[in-house]
C-alpha cells in the first residue's frame, strides 16, 4: 500500500478551485503509485471541473451556478479518497490548528487506539513478535514499525 506523505499538501486557501487542483494531483500520484484505477472516475470529474474553471473568464458566473455548486461536493469526495491513503493512525483533512492547511495528520489519540507493542528501545522487541511496534523515544518521537520474522519495517516516523 502506498501512503500519502505526512504533513501539508495545501495551505492558505479554502477556495474549491485551488483545493480541487491540489487534491486531484495528489490523488492521481497516489493512485498511480498504488497501481489503482479505482479513482479513475473521480479524477476524470476533477479534471473536467478544472478544465471548465480554466475556460471561464475571471468573474464569469456559469449558467445556474452549477460549476460553483459542485465544487464543495467534489472537494469532499477528494478528501474522502485521499483519506484512504492515510498512513495507519493518520487522517487526511484540515489541520486541527489551521482549517486552511490540508494534509495527512496523526490522530491526537492514536496511542489510545494502538493495540500493538510499545517500546522505549527497539531492542526490546522479541525476535518472534509479529505485528505493529510503536517505538517512543525519551524525547517523545514516535516510529511505527511492522514486525515480521524478526525484522522491523518502518511504516512512519514523527519527530
N, C-alpha and C positions, 0 to 999 in steps of 0.2 A: 504494500500500500504506500502510495506517495502522500506525504503530509505537506500542508502549507507551511511556509516559513513563519516562525514565531515572530510576532510584532506587527507593526503597522504596515498596511499597503495603501491606505488613503487617509489623508488628514487635511483638516482645514476647510472642508466643504460638505454640505449636505444636499447639493444640487443633484437631482436624479441623473442629469446628463453626464456629470462627472463620475458619479458612482457607478453607473451602468458601464461606462467605458473601462474603468479600472477593474471592477469586479469581473466583467466578461473576459478581459485579458488574463486575469489571474486564473479564472476557471478554465479557460482554454489551455493554459500552460499545465495546470494540474491534471486535467483530463488527458492531455497528450502524454504526460509523463507516466500516467497510470494505464495508458493504452485503453482508455474507456471512451466509448461513443454514447454513453448514457445521457450526456448533456448536449447532444447534437441539436435537438430541437430548441432548447433554451438558448444556446449560443446563437442559433440562427435568428431567433426572435430578438436577441440583444443586438445582433449585427444589423438587422433591418431597422430597429429603433434608432441606432446610431446613424445609419445612412439617411433616414428621414430627418433626423435632427440636424445633420450636417448640411442637408439640402435647403433648409429653411433660412430665410434672411433673418438677421438679428431683429428681434422684436416681433417677428411674424407669429401670429397665432393660428394654428391649424384649424380647419373646419371642425366645429363641435368640440374643440379641446381634447379630441381623442388621444392625440400624441402625449399631451401632458398628463392625462388621466391614467394612462397605462404605465407611466414611468415609475411611480412608487410601488406598484404591484410587481413590476419586473425587478426592481431593486430587492424587494423581499424574497422573490424566487431565487435570485442570485445569492443572497445571504444564506438561504437555506441550503443551496447546492454547495457553496463553499464550506459550510459547516460540516459537510460530510468528509471533508479533507482535513479537519482539525485533528491535531495530534491527540493522543489519549489525555484526558483531563483538561483539554482546552476547548474553546468555542470560537466561532467566527462571529464577530459583531462589533458593536461600538465599545470602546474602552470605557470602563466604569467611571473614570475621572474626566473623560473628554468625549462627549457624544458625537463629535465630528472626526474622531480618529478610529478608523475601522481596521481590523486585523485579527490575528489569531492570538487569543489571550488565555492565560491559565485561570481556571476557575479558582476563586478565592478559597473555597472549602475543599479543594481536591484531596488534601491529606486525610480528611474525614471519610471520604469515599474510597480511599485507597485500601485495598484488601490484600496487597502483596506483602513482601518482606521489606521492612525499613531498616537500614543500617547506617552506622556512623562512618564505616570504612568498608570498602568493597571486599576486603579480605575476610569479613565476617560472613560472606555468602557461602553456604555449604556447597561443596562440589556437586552434590546430587540434586540441588534445588532447581526446580523448573517453574518459571512464572515471572511475574514482574518484581523488580527490585528497585526501591527508591533509596538512593544514597543522598543523605542530607549531611553536609559537612558542618564544621563548627562555626562557619560564617552564615549558615542558612541557605547556601547554594544547593540546588536540587538537581539530580540527574536521574532520569528514569531509564532503567535497563530491562532487557528481556533476557532471562537466564534459561539456557538450554544446553544440555550435555556438557556442563562445566564451563561454558563460555558465556560471557556477558556481551550483549549487543546494545549500544546506546541508542535510545529512541529519541530523547531530547534532553536538553540541559538548560537550566535557568539560573543565571548568576545575579 
